[in-house]
Amino acid sequence: WLARLIKASPVDPIAWAARRMERLAGAVKVADLAQATDLGERQFERRFRHSYGQSLRAFRQQARCSRMLVDLVFGRREFAAWADIAASTGYCDQAHLSREVKRITGFSPSEFTQRFIDDESFWMYRLWV
């Protein structure tokens, strides 16, 4: 039924898939997205890279990281420790979360959340969320 809905819609199926990955914080199977758009997995990945200029893996990592940071900074979730945050947001462990946040934002998770709140130069990140 999802594939019929996408076909009937004037929305680009790749854009639809990207929005879906953002809403689900990257927690969706590529095979499901490809099937919903009536493309093979490899063709879906190629079209996605062509449209968005990055791989599906990179996009999914960014979606997961941004959802975690938004939930954390805006207090949508209560967390006791970084290990709890990592476990509840789909990271293998705290080190995995730290590496990915550092790679995407350039800051450690603690430093990013503190700067997001205090530093005026982070206005761009505030617009992002």
Contacts in CASP RR format, 6 or more apart in sequence:
PFRMAT RR
TARGET T0000
AUTHOR 0000-0000-0000
METHOD contacts of the structure
MODEL  1
WLARLIKASPVDPIAWAARRMERLAGAVKVADLAQATDLGERQFERRFRH
SYGQSLRAFRQQARCSRMLVDLVFGRREFAAWADIAASTGYCDQAHLSRE
VKRITGFSPSEFTQRFIDDESFWMYRLWV
2 36 0 8 1.000
3 35 0 8 1.000
3 36 0 8 1.000
3 37 0 8 1.000
3 38 0 8 1.000
6 13 0 8 1.000
6 16 0 8 1.000
6 36 0 8 1.000
6 37 0 8 1.000
6 38 0 8 1.000
7 38 0 8 1.000
9 16 0 8 1.000
12 51 0 8 1.000
13 36 0 8 1.000
13 37 0 8 1.000
13 38 0 8 1.000
13 39 0 8 1.000
14 37 0 8 1.000
14 44 0 8 1.000
14 47 0 8 1.000
14 48 0 8 1.000
14 51 0 8 1.000
14 52 0 8 1.000
15 51 0 8 1.000
16 37 0 8 1.000
17 33 0 8 1.000
17 36 0 8 1.000
17 37 0 8 1.000
17 44 0 8 1.000
17 48 0 8 1.000
18 48 0 8 1.000
18 51 0 8 1.000
18 52 0 8 1.000
18 59 0 8 1.000
20 28 0 8 1.000
20 33 0 8 1.000
21 28 0 8 1.000
21 33 0 8 1.000
21 59 0 8 1.000
21 60 0 8 1.000
21 63 0 8 1.000
22 63 0 8 1.000
22 66 0 8 1.000
22 67 0 8 1.000
24 63 0 8 1.000
25 63 0 8 1.000
25 64 0 8 1.000
25 66 0 8 1.000
25 67 0 8 1.000
25 68 0 8 1.000
25 89 0 8 1.000
26 59 0 8 1.000
26 60 0 8 1.000
26 63 0 8 1.000
26 64 0 8 1.000
26 67 0 8 1.000
27 64 0 8 1.000
27 90 0 8 1.000
30 41 0 8 1.000
30 44 0 8 1.000
30 45 0 8 1.000
30 56 0 8 1.000
31 41 0 8 1.000
33 44 0 8 1.000
34 40 0 8 1.000
34 41 0 8 1.000
34 43 0 8 1.000
34 44 0 8 1.000
37 44 0 8 1.000
39 47 0 8 1.000
44 56 0 8 1.000
45 55 0 8 1.000
45 56 0 8 1.000
48 55 0 8 1.000
48 56 0 8 1.000
48 59 0 8 1.000
49 55 0 8 1.000
49 56 0 8 1.000
52 59 0 8 1.000
61 100 0 8 1.000
61 104 0 8 1.000
62 104 0 8 1.000
64 89 0 8 1.000
64 90 0 8 1.000
64 91 0 8 1.000
64 100 0 8 1.000
65 100 0 8 1.000
65 101 0 8 1.000
65 104 0 8 1.000
65 105 0 8 1.000
66 104 0 8 1.000
66 128 0 8 1.000
66 129 0 8 1.000
67 89 0 8 1.000
68 85 0 8 1.000
68 89 0 8 1.000
68 97 0 8 1.000
68 101 0 8 1.000
69 101 0 8 1.000
69 105 0 8 1.000
69 109 0 8 1.000
69 112 0 8 1.000
69 113 0 8 1.000
69 116 0 8 1.000
69 129 0 8 1.000
70 76 0 8 1.000
70 129 0 8 1.000
71 77 0 8 1.000
71 89 0 8 1.000
72 79 0 8 1.000
72 85 0 8 1.000
72 109 0 8 1.000
72 113 0 8 1.000
73 113 0 8 1.000
73 116 0 8 1.000
73 117 0 8 1.000
73 129 0 8 1.000
74 129 0 8 1.000
77 85 0 8 1.000
77 88 0 8 1.000
79 85 0 8 1.000
79 88 0 8 1.000
81 94 0 8 1.000
82 94 0 8 1.000
82 97 0 8 1.000
82 98 0 8 1.000
82 109 0 8 1.000
82 110 0 8 1.000
83 93 0 8 1.000
83 94 0 8 1.000
85 94 0 8 1.000
85 97 0 8 1.000
85 109 0 8 1.000
86 92 0 8 1.000
86 93 0 8 1.000
86 94 0 8 1.000
86 96 0 8 1.000
86 97 0 8 1.000
87 93 0 8 1.000
89 97 0 8 1.000
91 97 0 8 1.000
91 100 0 8 1.000
97 109 0 8 1.000
98 108 0 8 1.000
98 109 0 8 1.000
101 107 0 8 1.000
101 108 0 8 1.000
101 109 0 8 1.000
101 112 0 8 1.000
102 108 0 8 1.000
102 109 0 8 1.000
105 112 0 8 1.000
106 112 0 8 1.000
107 115 0 8 1.000
115 122 0 8 1.000
116 122 0 8 1.000
116 125 0 8 1.000
116 126 0 8 1.000
END
